């Protein structure tokens, strides 16, 4: 009896939470602003008809009859939910949703109809809030690591851009850094990629490294692919205003100046001691000379006068 009661409670719970009996074949989690492609897994031969539905509303269709190919408002007049954000692959019938928003969350149903068979596939898409651009502030000469915060899969493709210049990319096990001359000149030997996480490390930063870094991540699976962009605002500070020198360079200059001043002090002390030594030597020579050249008769006369006086 207790088991029956528990089973009834579970059924009531499922009914209360709106379970309609629809089971999703593919679960997709994306962030607001991402682009996602839902793959059909087939190659069309123009004999098949592929239809896409979102919450029971037809949003895209492709078939051998070009007059029946449509997306969004073309499929249902008055429906403008996606506003030119849907794209169909005419080779596979796969559906791409660009610049996805939280209102795009829900069930996407794929129907593939041919003369001999038909099949359905359900995609459950969840759109999460967009993440703000990360702020990184470092002092000139220090290192900074830009971390995507994701677990990289072997098939993922990652590309790093700085002010729209491609500076690094990872494709599978292959990686490239600064294939562009402008990039190589700016970041020569100062960029390092982590193949496990896709994170980018910038060493010996300069003020010219300040700016917007964009990481594009393409997550690829057999059922879907996601194009995601992460942004990093990097500010490099700490240079002495107007000097154009890093703190390390300024410290080196100060040390050099201190050494020069110390050497100058040593030279001054040495010269003064040498001058004093010469003066003392001259005085000694003069005294000895006076005593040696003193007239003998004058000494005798002074002695005689002294005797007479007493």
Buried (B, 14 or more C-beta within 10 A) or exposed (E): EEEEEEEEEEEEEEEEEEEEEEEBEBEBEBBBBBBBBBBBEBEBEEEBBBBBBBEEEBBBBBBEEEEEBBBBBEBEEEBEBBEEBBBBBEEBBBBBBBEBBEEBBEBBBBBBBBEEEEEEBBBBBEBEEEEEEBEBEBBBBBEBBBBBEBEBEEEBBBBBBBEEBBBBBBEEEEBEBBEEEEBBEBBEEBBBBBEEBBBBBBBBBBEEBBEEBBBBBBBBEEBBBBBBBBBBBBBBEBBEEEEEBBBBBBEEEEEEEEEEEEEEEEEEEEEEEEEEEEEEEEEEEEEEEEEEEEEEEEEEEEEEEEEEEE
